[in-house]
Amino acid sequence: MKKLFLVLVLLVMLISFSCTKQNKTIKDMVNREVAIKDDAEKVVCLIPGLVEWINKLSLQDRLVGIGTDCKGIEGTEKVPVVGSFFGLDTNALKEIKPDYVFAMTTLDKELWQWLKDNEISLVLFAYPTKIEDTYKALNLMGKIFGEKEKTDKAIKEYQQQIKAITAQNTTQKPKGYFSIRFNDRLGEDVVASGSHIIGNLLELSGIDNVAKNNGDMIFHRDSIVNTDPEYIFMDERMVEAFANTPPYSSLSATKNNKLVGMDMNLFTAYTPKYIIAIKIMSSAVK
């Protein structure tokens, strides 16, 4: 009788254990521990580039809230806006009851504790500095959504596309840089350095980024004139003003009509559109 009782107890314990949701933890993009839920079906994403990936991976049915910067992305017309890079509408979150919030590190830290108290997992993403950060972000999303097969495939395809482009790059890389803002300070401009995602995309495009060693992203105007790069890339809305402003008007790139205007949406954090930016910049220097 005792043996039968023990067997029954063990069976109950096993059934109870198997039915209990086993929370796992992984580390987000800033090395924080994040609880992973087995039934993660509701995600709020404040990051436009990741919303684009969610659509591309056919996971939009799990998107229950977006940030203000995500408005206008295809497929988000009926998804409520619940915050921005800096804050969240906690009343809206209480109503939606998401499993996760994907946010940048700029999110107000006071909200971190609020999310924890309300059993919502916060997944933080730092601004990417190289293309590999996008692969890491996709890998993280694959684990959270339970869709590693999809994200692994997306990473592989992305790597193959980049490899195909870089294989066509010439050994003699033309000199160039990306102007984020010019005339920003007295005698200095803001440029994409080697530790900026745009700087990394320049290199992948087969361009010798003359500002790659400027870790603080400040490039002195005299350095621009002395380097006199062959190509200069920038926001397409800046090209005319740049071309007509001394000393930029005297640069070789300006005189030779090699100022390349770009749609800045191609450089949104973690966007799948990085590949388009690489193709455009690579084609420009061929």
C-alpha positions in Angstrom: 0.0 0.0 0.0 2.8 2.3 0.9 4.5 1.6 -2.4 1.3 2.4 -4.3 1.0 5.7 -2.4 4.6 6.6 -3.2 4.1 5.9 -6.8 1.0 8.1 -6.9 2.9 10.9 -5.2 5.7 10.7 -7.7 3.3 10.7 -10.6 1.6 13.8 -9.3 4.9 15.5 -8.8 6.0 14.6 -12.3 2.8 15.8 -13.9 2.9 19.0 -11.8 6.5 19.6 -12.9 5.8 19.0 -16.6 2.9 21.4 -16.5 4.8 24.2 -14.8 6.2 26.7 -17.2 10.0 26.7 -16.9 11.3 30.2 -17.1 14.7 30.4 -18.7 17.0 33.4 -18.7 19.2 34.8 -21.5 21.2 38.0 -21.8 20.0 40.9 -23.8 22.2 43.2 -26.0 23.6 45.0 -22.9 24.3 41.8 -21.0 21.3 42.0 -18.7 19.6 38.8 -17.6 16.1 38.5 -19.2 13.5 35.9 -18.2 12.2 34.0 -21.3 8.6 32.8 -21.1 7.5 29.7 -23.0 4.3 31.3 -24.1 5.7 34.7 -25.2 3.0 35.9 -27.7 2.8 39.6 -27.0 5.6 42.0 -27.8 5.9 45.8 -27.7 8.7 47.1 -29.9 9.9 50.7 -29.7 12.7 50.2 -32.3 11.8 50.7 -36.0 14.5 48.5 -37.4 13.3 45.6 -35.3 9.7 46.2 -36.2 10.8 45.9 -39.8 12.5 42.5 -39.0 9.4 41.3 -37.2 7.4 42.0 -40.4 10.1 40.4 -42.5 10.1 37.2 -40.3 6.2 37.1 -40.5 5.9 37.6 -36.7 3.7 40.7 -36.9 0.8 38.9 -35.3 2.7 39.0 -32.0 3.3 42.8 -32.2 0.9 44.5 -29.8 2.5 47.9 -29.4 5.0 50.1 -31.1 7.0 53.3 -30.5 6.3 56.7 -32.1 9.3 56.3 -34.4 7.7 53.1 -35.8 4.6 54.8 -37.2 4.3 54.5 -40.9 6.1 51.1 -41.1 4.0 48.8 -43.3 1.7 46.6 -41.3 1.6 48.7 -38.1 -1.4 50.9 -39.0 -3.6 49.2 -36.4 -0.9 48.6 -33.8 -1.2 51.1 -30.9 1.6 53.5 -30.1 2.6 53.0 -26.5 5.8 55.0 -26.1 9.1 56.2 -27.5 12.9 55.6 -27.1 12.6 57.5 -23.8 9.2 56.6 -22.2 6.2 54.4 -22.1 2.4 54.8 -21.6 2.1 52.5 -18.5 -1.7 52.7 -18.7 -1.7 51.3 -22.2 0.8 48.6 -21.1 -1.5 47.5 -18.3 -4.3 47.1 -20.8 -2.2 45.3 -23.4 -0.3 43.1 -20.9 2.7 42.3 -23.1 5.2 39.6 -22.4 8.1 41.7 -23.6 9.1 45.3 -24.3 12.0 45.8 -26.8 13.6 49.1 -26.2 16.8 51.1 -26.6 19.1 51.8 -23.7 17.7 55.4 -23.7 14.5 54.2 -22.1 13.9 55.9 -18.7 15.4 53.7 -16.0 12.5 54.3 -13.7 10.4 52.3 -16.1 12.8 49.3 -15.8 11.5 48.6 -12.2 7.9 49.3 -13.2 8.1 46.7 -15.9 9.7 44.2 -13.5 7.0 44.8 -10.9 4.4 44.2 -13.6 6.1 41.0 -14.8 6.9 42.4 -18.2 10.4 41.4 -19.5 12.4 44.3 -20.7 14.9 43.5 -23.5 17.4 46.3 -24.1 19.3 47.0 -27.3 22.3 49.3 -27.6 22.9 51.3 -30.7 24.7 49.0 -33.2 28.3 49.7 -34.1 28.8 47.0 -36.7 26.7 44.6 -38.9 27.4 41.7 -36.5 25.2 43.5 -33.9 22.3 42.9 -36.2 23.0 39.2 -36.3 23.2 39.2 -32.5 19.8 41.0 -32.3 18.2 38.5 -34.6 19.6 35.6 -32.7 18.2 37.1 -29.5 14.8 37.7 -31.1 14.8 34.1 -32.4 15.2 32.8 -28.8 12.5 35.1 -27.4 9.9 34.3 -30.1 10.9 30.6 -30.2 11.7 31.1 -33.9 15.4 30.3 -34.1 15.0 28.5 -37.4 13.6 31.7 -39.0 16.2 34.0 -37.6 19.1 31.6 -38.4 17.9 31.5 -42.0 17.6 35.4 -42.1 21.1 35.8 -40.7 22.5 33.3 -43.3 20.8 35.0 -46.2 22.0 38.4 -45.0 25.6 37.2 -44.7 25.5 35.7 -48.2 24.2 38.9 -49.7 27.0 40.9 -48.0 29.6 38.4 -49.1 28.4 38.7 -52.7 28.8 42.5 -52.6 32.2 42.5 -50.8 33.5 40.0 -53.3 33.1 42.6 -56.0 35.0 45.3 -54.1 38.2 46.5 -55.7 41.5 46.0 -53.8 42.2 49.7 -54.2 39.6 51.2 -51.9 38.6 54.8 -52.8 38.8 57.3 -49.9 35.5 58.6 -48.6 33.5 59.4 -45.5 29.9 59.9 -44.3 28.9 63.4 -43.2 26.2 63.1 -40.5 26.2 66.9 -39.8 28.4 69.6 -41.2 29.2 73.0 -39.8 28.0 71.5 -36.5 30.7 73.2 -34.4 33.3 75.9 -35.1 35.7 74.1 -37.5 34.4 70.6 -36.8 31.9 68.2 -38.3 30.1 65.1 -37.1 31.0 62.1 -39.2 30.6 58.3 -39.1 33.7 56.9 -37.4 34.9 53.3 -37.5 32.9 52.6 -34.3 29.6 53.8 -35.9 27.4 51.5 -37.8 27.5 53.7 -40.9 31.3 53.6 -40.8 31.2 49.8 -40.7 28.8 49.8 -43.7 31.2 52.1 -45.6 34.0 49.6 -45.2 31.8 46.8 -46.3 31.0 48.8 -49.4 34.6 48.8 -50.3 35.4 52.4 -49.2 38.4 53.5 -47.1 36.6 55.5 -44.4 39.0 58.4 -43.8 37.3 59.1 -40.5 37.5 55.6 -39.2 40.0 56.5 -36.4 37.9 59.4 -35.1 36.3 57.6 -32.2 34.4 60.6 -30.9 32.9 61.2 -34.4 34.2 64.7 -34.6 36.2 65.5 -37.7 38.1 68.8 -38.0 37.4 70.6 -41.1 41.1 71.1 -41.9 41.4 67.3 -41.9 38.6 67.0 -44.5 40.3 69.5 -46.8 43.7 68.0 -46.4 42.4 64.4 -46.9 40.2 65.6 -49.8 38.3 62.3 -50.1 37.1 61.1 -53.5 33.5 60.3 -52.3 31.4 61.9 -49.6 28.1 60.4 -48.5 25.4 62.2 -46.6 21.7 62.7 -45.9 20.1 63.4 -49.4 18.6 66.6 -47.9 22.1 68.0 -47.2 23.7 67.6 -50.6 22.8 71.0 -52.1 23.7 73.0 -49.0 27.0 71.0 -48.6 28.0 71.6 -52.2 27.5 75.4 -51.8 29.2 75.9 -48.5 33.0 76.7 -48.4 35.3 74.8 -47.9 33.2 71.8 -49.0 32.5 73.5 -52.4 36.2 73.2 -53.2 36.6 69.5 -52.4 37.3 67.1 -55.2 34.2 65.1 -54.4 32.1 68.2 -54.9 33.8 69.3 -58.1 33.6 65.8 -59.6 29.9 65.4 -58.6 30.7 62.6 -56.2 28.5 63.8 -53.3 26.2 60.9 -52.7 22.8 61.6 -51.0 21.3 58.8 -49.0 17.9 58.1 -47.5 18.7 58.1 -43.7 16.0 55.5 -43.1 18.5 53.0 -44.5 20.6 53.5 -41.4 17.9 53.1 -38.7 19.2 50.9 -35.8 19.1 47.2 -36.8 17.1 47.7 -40.0 17.2 45.0 -42.6 17.7 47.9 -45.0 21.4 48.0 -44.2 21.9 45.7 -47.2 20.3 48.4 -49.5 22.7 51.0 -48.1 25.7 48.8 -48.8 24.5 48.2 -52.3 24.0 51.9 -53.0 27.4 52.9 -51.6 29.2 50.0 -53.3 27.7 50.9 -56.7 28.5 54.6 -56.3 32.3 53.9 -56.1 32.4 51.4 -59.0 
